[in-house]
Amino acid sequence: METMTSGRVYVTVGGDELQSITYFDKENKRVKQINLDHTHKGMKLHTHHGYFHNENDSLKGASKLSKEEKAMVERITKLWDNKKSK
């Protein structure tokens, strides 16, 4: 059952690998998604903005991760690695 918490963040996992981190706003619409499992225009880790996959991206498409996004990826990765090691 999906929670409907305002401003939530979801991590999508496929098998043993992290695939994406998705941010939602207070109206439960997707704000952005950090892709962890594939490359986009040479960027391994990248962010797409908007409710649809790239509706608010620049003309180049996805963007590099911000400082806050990098911190979130590190936090999630650390938690995931700890869970897998148990």
GULUMMI-962436 format. One record per atom (N, C-alpha, C, CB): residue in one letter; x, y, z. Coordinates in steps of 0.1 Angstrom, whole numbers, plus 5000, padded with zeros to 4 digits. Glycine has a CB too. Layout:
REM GULUMMI-962436
AXYZ/...
This chain:
REM GULUMMI-962436
M500849885000/M500050005000/M500950125000/M499050005012/E500650214991/E501450344990/E501050445000/E501350394976/T502050505006/T501750615016/T501550745008/T502850635026/M500750835013/M500550955006/M501051075015/M498950975003/T502151055020/T502851165029/T503251275020/T503951105036/S502951395024/S503351515016/S504851525016/S502751645022/G505351565004/G506851585003/G507651455004/G507251685013/R507051345001/R507751215003/R508851194992/R506751105002/V509751094995/V510851054987/V510750904986/V512251104992/Y510750854974/Y510750704972/Y512050664965/Y509550664963/V512550544969/V513650484962/V513150354955/V514850444973/T513450344942/T513050224935/T514250134934/T512550264920/V513950004937/V514949904938/V514649794928/V515149844952/G515549754920/G515349644911/G516349534914/G515549684896/G515849424919/G516749314923/G517649364935/G517749264912/D518949364934/D519849414944/D520349544941/D520949314946/E519849614931/E520449744927/E519449854929/E520849734912/L519949974933/L519150094934/L518950154920/L519750204943/Q517750184916/Q517450234903/Q517250384903/Q516250164897/S516450434912/S516150584912/S515650624925/S515050614901/I515750764927/I515150824939/I514250934933/I516350894948/T512950924938/T511951004932/T511351094943/T510750924926/Y511251224940/Y510751324950/Y509351364946/Y511651454950/F508451384956/F507051424953/F506851554961/F506051314957/D505951634956/D505551764963/D504451744972/D505251874952/K503951854978/K502851844987/K501451804981/K502651974995/E501451814968/E500251774960/E500351634955/E499951874949/N501351564959/N501651424955/N501951414940/N500451344958/K502551514934/K503051504921/K504551494921/K502551634913/R505051414911/R506551404911/R507151534907/R506851294901/V508251564915/V508951694913/V510251664904/V509351754926/K510951554908/K512151524901/K512451374904/K513351614905/Q513351324895/Q513851184897/Q515251174894/Q513051084888/I516051124904/I517451094902/I517650954897/I518251124916/N518150944885/N518450804880/N519850764884/N518250804864/L519850634889/L521150584894/L521650464886/L520950534908/D520850414877/D521150284870/D521450294855/D520050194872/H521450414850/H521850424836/H522450564833/H520550404827/T523050574821/T523750694817/T522850784808/T525050664810/H522950914810/H522151004801/H523151114796/H520951064808/K523451114784/K524351214778/K525651224786/K523751344777/G526251104789/G527551094796/G527451114811/G528351204791/M526251134816/M526151144831/M525551014837/M525251264834/K526350954845/K525850824852/K524750864861/K527050754859/L525050944871/L523950994880/L523451124874/L524551014895/H522151134872/H521551254867/H520151274872/H521551244851/T519551394870/T518251424875/T517351474864/T518351534886/H516151424864/H515151474855/H514151544863/H514451354846/H513651654858/H512751744866/H511351744860/H513251884866/G510351744869/G508951754865/G508151634868/G508851794851/Y506851644866/Y505951534868/Y506151424858/Y504451584868/F506351464845/F506651374835/F508151364835/F506151414821/H508751264829/H510151234830/H511051354828/H510551124820/N510851434819/N511751544816/N511051674812/N512651504805/E509851704817/E509151814813/E509751954817/E507751814819/N510451954828/N511152084832/N512652084831/N510752114847/D513151994823/D514651984821/D515052104812/D515051844815/S516352124812/S516852224803/S516852164789/S518252274807/L517252244779/L517352194765/L518352074764/L517852304756/K519252074773/K520251954773/K519551834779/K521451994781/G518451844785/G517851724791/G518051724806/G518251594785/A518451614811/A518751594825/A519951684830/A519051444828/S519951704843/S521051784849/S521951704858/S520451904856/K523151754861/K523951694870/K523351704884/K525451754870/L523751624894/L523251634907/L523651754914/L523651504915/S522751814922/S523051924931/S523851874943/S521852014935/K524351964951/K524951924964/K524051844973/K525552044971/E522751884974/E521751824982/E521451684976/E520551904983/E521351674963/E521051544957/E522151444959/E520751564942/K523351494958/K524551404960/K524451354974/K525851484957/A524151434984/A524051394998/A522951295000/A523751515007/M521851304993/M520751214994/M521251074988/M519551264987/V521851084976/V522350954970/V523350884980/V523050984957/E524250954986/E525150894995/E524450835007/E526151005000/R523450905012/R522750855024/R521950725020/R521750965029/I521250735009/I520450615005/I521450495002/I519650644992/T522550524995/T523450414992/T524050355004/T524650474983/K524350435014/K524850385027/K523850295034/K525350495036/L522650345034/L521550265040/L521350135033/L520250345041/W521350135020/W521150015012/W522249915014/W521050054997/D523549965013/D524649875015/D524649815029/D525949955014/N524249885039/N524149835053/N523049725053/N523749945063/K521949745047/K520849645046/K521349515039/K519549705039/K522049535028/K522449415020/K523449335028/K523049465007/S524249395036/S525349325043/S524849245055/S526349425048/K523549265059/K523049185070/K522449055066/K521949265077/
